[in-house]
Amino acid sequence: MATRPRIVFSPHAREKIARLRHLRITEEVVSSILRNPDKVEEGYMNRKIAQGAIGAEHLVRIVFEETDNMLLVITVYPAGRRRYRM
């Protein structure tokens, strides 16, 4: 049975999450989306972008790097569903 990769937050990601608390975006929400994303896209510099819904109108996009045993969260940002269709 494969083990799930460990999720690690960069200092920048922790700062962004702290600023987004008013939208109820927490490390737990980000971790949950990373473990079960609605969509994953290729990003720049071998990074990936996971996204998941946080309501009828909005979603969270998570830029991360993936290794065999770790997901490093680079940054997190909210977005409108209209812009990033799921």
Secondary structure per residue as TSV (DSSP state, phi and psi in degrees):
chain	resnum	aa	ss	phi	psi
A	1	M	-	360.0	129.9
A	2	A	-	-76.8	140.5
A	3	T	-	-86.9	149.6
A	4	R	-	-75.7	142.3
A	5	P	-	-66.9	149.6
A	6	R	E	-75.1	140.6
A	7	I	E	-101.4	124.9
A	8	V	E	-121.6	136.0
A	9	F	E	-103.9	128.6
A	10	S	-	-68.8	159.8
A	11	P	H	-56.6	-39.2
A	12	H	H	-62.6	-43.8
A	13	A	H	-62.5	-42.0
A	14	R	H	-61.7	-40.1
A	15	E	H	-64.7	-43.9
A	16	K	H	-62.8	-43.1
A	17	I	H	-62.3	-40.9
A	18	A	H	-60.6	-38.4
A	19	R	H	-75.1	-17.6
A	20	L	T	-101.1	8.9
A	21	R	G	-56.0	-32.6
A	22	H	G	-63.2	-19.9
A	23	L	G	-95.8	7.0
A	24	R	T	63.4	33.5
A	25	I	-	-96.0	117.9
A	26	T	-	-126.3	172.1
A	27	E	H	-60.9	-34.6
A	28	E	H	-65.8	-42.0
A	29	V	H	-63.7	-45.6
A	30	V	H	-61.7	-44.8
A	31	S	H	-61.1	-42.8
A	32	S	H	-62.0	-43.0
A	33	I	H	-65.6	-40.4
A	34	L	H	-62.8	-37.0
A	35	R	H	-76.6	-24.2
A	36	N	S	-146.6	68.3
A	37	P	-	-73.1	151.8
A	38	D	S	-74.6	-29.1
A	39	K	E	-159.6	146.1
A	40	V	E	-131.5	131.6
A	41	E	E	-121.6	159.8
A	42	E	E	-78.4	137.9
A	43	G	-	-113.6	-164.5
A	44	Y	S	-80.7	154.6
A	45	M	T	54.0	44.9
A	46	N	T	62.3	21.5
A	47	R	-	-94.1	163.0
A	48	K	E	-122.6	159.9
A	49	I	E	-127.6	116.5
A	50	A	E	-99.6	147.4
A	51	Q	E	-139.6	152.1
A	52	G	E	-153.0	152.2
A	53	A	E	-73.1	144.3
A	54	I	S	-130.0	30.9
A	55	G	S	147.2	-179.9
A	56	A	S	-68.5	-29.9
A	57	E	S	-106.9	-18.2
A	58	H	E	-127.2	161.7
A	59	L	E	-142.5	167.9
A	60	V	E	-111.9	134.6
A	61	R	E	-111.4	134.1
A	62	I	E	-124.8	115.7
A	63	V	E	-90.2	126.4
A	64	F	E	-146.5	160.7
A	65	E	E	-112.1	143.4
A	66	E	E	-120.0	131.6
A	67	T	-	-121.4	-176.0
A	68	D	S	-59.2	-35.6
A	69	N	S	-127.6	13.6
A	70	M	E	-151.8	143.7
A	71	L	E	-114.8	116.2
A	72	L	E	-99.6	113.7
A	73	V	E	-79.5	120.0
A	74	I	E	-87.8	-49.8
A	75	T	E	-156.6	166.8
A	76	V	E	-139.5	139.1
A	77	Y	E	-152.5	146.6
A	78	P	E	-81.4	156.4
A	79	A	E	-152.3	159.4
A	80	G	E	-81.2	143.1
A	81	R	T	-62.9	-30.3
A	82	R	T	-62.6	-36.0
A	83	R	T	-72.8	-40.9
A	84	Y	S	-117.6	86.6
A	85	R	-	-62.7	140.5
A	86	M	-	-111.5	360.0
